[in-house]
């Protein structure tokens, strides 16, 4: 298997896409917080699902 579903799920949650580039040009502080706000839940869900995936 190339990668775990937990990694794909976390990537899907934290994906900002191209919307972050204009925000970065306008306001760096807001782009930082937008990244933090999407990364923390992605890590949480990815880790939880990873451990669920191991036990199933």
DSSP file (Angstrom, degrees, kcal/mol; ACC not computed):
  #  RESIDUE AA STRUCTURE BP1 BP2  ACC     N-H-->O    O-->H-N    N-H-->O    O-->H-N    TCO  KAPPA ALPHA  PHI   PSI    X-CA   Y-CA   Z-CA
    1    1 A X              0   0    0      0, 0.0     3,-0.1     0, 0.0     0, 0.0   0.000 360.0 360.0 360.0 133.7    0.0    0.0    0.0
    2    2 A X        -     0   0    0      1,-0.2     2,-0.3     2,-0.0     0, 0.0   0.900 360.0 -12.3 -69.8 -42.2    1.4    3.4   -1.0
    3    3 A X  S    S-     0   0    0      3,-0.0    -1,-0.2     4,-0.0     2,-0.2  -0.978  73.9 -96.0-155.5 163.1    0.1    5.4    1.9
    4    4 A X     >  -     0   0    0     -2,-0.3     4,-1.5     1,-0.1     3,-0.3  -0.492  26.2-125.2 -85.1 156.2   -2.4    5.1    4.7
    5    5 A X  H  > S+     0   0    0      1,-0.2     4,-2.6     2,-0.2     5,-0.2   0.801 109.8  64.6 -67.0 -28.1   -5.9    6.5    4.6
    6    6 A X  H  > S+     0   0    0      1,-0.2     4,-2.4     2,-0.2    -1,-0.2   0.894 101.9  48.5 -62.4 -39.5   -5.2    8.5    7.7
    7    7 A X  H  > S+     0   0    0     -3,-0.3     4,-2.2     2,-0.2    -1,-0.2   0.903 112.3  48.2 -67.5 -40.6   -2.6   10.5    5.8
    8    8 A X  H  X S+     0   0    0     -4,-1.5     4,-2.1     2,-0.2    -2,-0.2   0.897 112.1  49.7 -65.4 -39.6   -4.9   11.1    3.0
    9    9 A X  H  X S+     0   0    0     -4,-2.6     4,-1.9     2,-0.2    -2,-0.2   0.923 111.3  47.9 -65.3 -45.0   -7.7   12.2    5.4
   10   10 A X  H  X S+     0   0    0     -4,-2.4     4,-2.2     1,-0.2    -2,-0.2   0.889 111.4  51.3 -64.0 -39.0   -5.4   14.6    7.2
   11   11 A X  H  X S+     0   0    0     -4,-2.2     4,-0.9     1,-0.2    -1,-0.2   0.896 108.2  52.2 -64.1 -39.9   -4.2   16.1    4.0
   12   12 A X  H  < S+     0   0    0     -4,-2.1     3,-0.3     1,-0.2    -1,-0.2   0.893 111.5  46.6 -63.5 -39.8   -7.8   16.6    2.8
   13   13 A X  H  < S+     0   0    0     -4,-1.9    -1,-0.2     1,-0.2    -2,-0.2   0.894 117.0  42.2 -69.8 -39.5   -8.7   18.4    6.0
   14   14 A X  H  < S+     0   0    0     -4,-2.2     2,-0.4    -5,-0.2    -1,-0.2   0.485  81.9 122.3 -90.0  -1.0   -5.7   20.7    6.0
   15   15 A X     <  +     0   0    0     -4,-0.9    -4,-0.0    -3,-0.3    -3,-0.0  -0.467  31.0 175.5 -68.0 117.9   -5.7   21.5    2.3
   16   16 A X    >   -     0   0    0     -2,-0.4     3,-0.9     1,-0.2    -1,-0.2   0.730  22.8-168.7 -91.7 -27.4   -5.9   25.3    1.8
   17   17 A X  T >   -     0   0    0      1,-0.2     3,-0.9     2,-0.1     4,-0.3  -0.305  53.6 -33.6  71.7-156.4   -5.5   25.2   -2.0
   18   18 A X  T >> S+     0   0    0      1,-0.2     4,-0.7     2,-0.2     3,-0.6   0.541 120.8  82.7 -79.0  -7.2   -5.0   28.3   -4.0
   19   19 A X  H <> S+     0   0    0     -3,-0.9     4,-1.0     1,-0.2    -1,-0.2   0.731  82.6  63.1 -70.1 -20.3   -7.0   30.5   -1.7
   20   20 A X  H <> S+     0   0    0     -3,-0.9     4,-2.5     1,-0.2    -1,-0.2   0.808  90.3  66.6 -75.2 -28.4   -4.1   30.9    0.6
   21   21 A X  H <> S+     0   0    0     -3,-0.6     4,-1.8    -4,-0.3    -1,-0.2   0.930 103.0  42.7 -62.9 -48.6   -1.9   32.7   -2.0
   22   22 A X  H  X S+     0   0    0     -4,-0.7     4,-1.7     1,-0.2    -1,-0.2   0.897 115.3  51.4 -64.1 -36.6   -4.0   35.9   -2.3
   23   23 A X  H  X S+     0   0    0     -4,-1.0     4,-3.3     1,-0.2     8,-0.3   0.887 107.3  53.0 -65.6 -37.6   -4.4   35.9    1.5
   24   24 A X  H  < S+     0   0    0     -4,-2.5    -1,-0.2     1,-0.2    -2,-0.2   0.872 109.6  48.7 -63.4 -37.5   -0.6   35.6    1.9
   25   25 A X  H  < S+     0   0    0     -4,-1.8    -1,-0.2    -5,-0.2    -2,-0.2   0.829 119.6  38.2 -71.3 -31.5   -0.1   38.6   -0.4
   26   26 A X  H  < S+     0   0    0     -4,-1.7     2,-0.3     1,-0.3    -2,-0.2   0.919 134.0   4.1 -85.9 -48.3   -2.7   40.7    1.5
   27   27 A X     X  -     0   0    0     -4,-3.3     4,-1.8    -5,-0.2    -1,-0.3  -0.868  52.7-170.7-148.2 106.3   -2.1   39.7    5.1
   28   28 A X  H  > S+     0   0    0     -2,-0.3     4,-2.1     1,-0.2     5,-0.1   0.863  89.5  55.5 -66.3 -37.5    0.6   37.3    6.3
   29   29 A X  H  > S+     0   0    0      1,-0.2     4,-2.2     2,-0.2    -1,-0.2   0.915 108.7  47.3 -63.9 -42.8   -0.7   37.1    9.9
   30   30 A X  H  > S+     0   0    0      1,-0.2     4,-2.3     2,-0.2    -1,-0.2   0.875 110.5  52.0 -66.6 -37.2   -4.1   35.9    8.7
   31   31 A X  H  X S+     0   0    0     -4,-1.8     4,-1.8    -8,-0.3    -1,-0.2   0.873 108.6  51.8 -67.9 -35.0   -2.6   33.4    6.3
   32   32 A X  H  X S+     0   0    0     -4,-2.1     4,-2.3     2,-0.2    -2,-0.2   0.947 112.2  45.0 -62.4 -48.3   -0.5   32.0    9.2
   33   33 A X  H  X S+     0   0    0     -4,-2.2     4,-2.7     1,-0.2    -2,-0.2   0.841 109.6  55.2 -68.2 -32.5   -3.6   31.6   11.4
   34   34 A X  H  X S+     0   0    0     -4,-2.3     4,-1.3     2,-0.2    -1,-0.2   0.890 109.9  47.5 -64.3 -38.0   -5.6   30.1    8.6
   35   35 A X  H  X S+     0   0    0     -4,-1.8     4,-2.0     2,-0.2    -2,-0.2   0.907 112.9  47.9 -68.6 -41.9   -2.9   27.5    8.2
   36   36 A X  H  X S+     0   0    0     -4,-2.3     4,-2.2     1,-0.2     5,-0.2   0.920 109.0  54.1 -63.6 -43.5   -2.8   26.8   11.9
   37   37 A X  H  X S+     0   0    0     -4,-2.7     4,-0.6     1,-0.2    -1,-0.2   0.814 115.5  39.1 -64.1 -30.8   -6.5   26.5   12.1
   38   38 A X  H  X S+     0   0    0     -4,-1.3     4,-1.0    -5,-0.2    -1,-0.2   0.749 114.3  53.7 -89.4 -24.2   -6.6   23.9    9.4
   39   39 A X  H  X S+     0   0    0     -4,-2.0     4,-2.6     2,-0.2     5,-0.2   0.901 101.8  55.6 -78.1 -41.1   -3.4   22.0   10.5
   40   40 A X  H  X S+     0   0    0     -4,-2.2     4,-2.3     1,-0.2     5,-0.2   0.941 111.2  42.2 -62.4 -50.0   -4.3   21.3   14.1
   41   41 A X  H  X S+     0   0    0     -4,-0.6     4,-2.8    -5,-0.2     5,-0.3   0.875 113.3  55.3 -63.7 -33.7   -7.7   19.5   13.4
   42   42 A X  H  X S+     0   0    0     -4,-1.0     4,-2.6     2,-0.2    -2,-0.2   0.923 109.5  45.5 -64.3 -43.3   -6.0   17.7   10.5
   43   43 A X  H  X S+     0   0    0     -4,-2.6     4,-2.6     2,-0.2     5,-0.3   0.926 113.8  49.9 -63.5 -44.1   -3.3   16.3   12.8
   44   44 A X  H  X S+     0   0    0     -4,-2.3     4,-2.3    -5,-0.2    -2,-0.2   0.949 115.7  40.8 -59.9 -51.5   -5.8   15.4   15.5
   45   45 A X  H  X S+     0   0    0     -4,-2.8     4,-2.8     1,-0.2     5,-0.2   0.899 115.1  52.4 -66.2 -40.8   -8.1   13.5   13.1
   46   46 A X  H  X S+     0   0    0     -4,-2.6     4,-2.0    -5,-0.3    -1,-0.2   0.907 111.7  45.0 -62.9 -42.7   -5.2   11.9   11.2
   47   47 A X  H  X S+     0   0    0     -4,-2.6     4,-2.1     2,-0.2     5,-0.2   0.924 114.2  48.8 -67.9 -44.2   -3.6   10.6   14.4
   48   48 A X  H  X S+     0   0    0     -4,-2.3     4,-2.0    -5,-0.3    -2,-0.2   0.944 114.4  45.1 -60.2 -48.0   -6.9    9.3   15.8
   49   49 A X  H  X S+     0   0    0     -4,-2.8     4,-2.7     1,-0.2    -1,-0.2   0.848 108.3  58.6 -67.0 -32.4   -7.8    7.6   12.5
   50   50 A X  H  X S+     0   0    0     -4,-2.0     4,-1.8    -5,-0.2    -1,-0.2   0.926 108.6  44.3 -61.1 -44.9   -4.3    6.1   12.3
   51   51 A X  H  X S+     0   0    0     -4,-2.1     4,-1.5     2,-0.2    -1,-0.2   0.846 113.3  50.9 -71.2 -32.2   -4.6    4.4   15.6
   52   52 A X  H  X S+     0   0    0     -4,-2.0     4,-0.8    -5,-0.2    -2,-0.2   0.903 109.5  51.9 -66.0 -40.2   -8.1    3.2   14.6
   53   53 A X  H  < S+     0   0    0     -4,-2.7     3,-0.3     1,-0.2    -2,-0.2   0.850 107.2  52.7 -64.9 -35.7   -6.7    1.9   11.4
   54   54 A X  H  < S+     0   0    0     -4,-1.8    -1,-0.2     1,-0.2    -2,-0.2   0.895 110.1  47.2 -67.4 -40.2   -4.0   -0.1   13.2
   55   55 A X  H  <        0   0    0     -4,-1.5    -1,-0.2     1,-0.2    -2,-0.2   0.578 360.0 360.0 -82.7  -9.3   -6.4   -1.9   15.5
   56   56 A X     <        0   0    0     -4,-0.8    -1,-0.2    -3,-0.3    -2,-0.2   0.450 360.0 360.0 -98.3 360.0   -8.9   -2.9   12.8
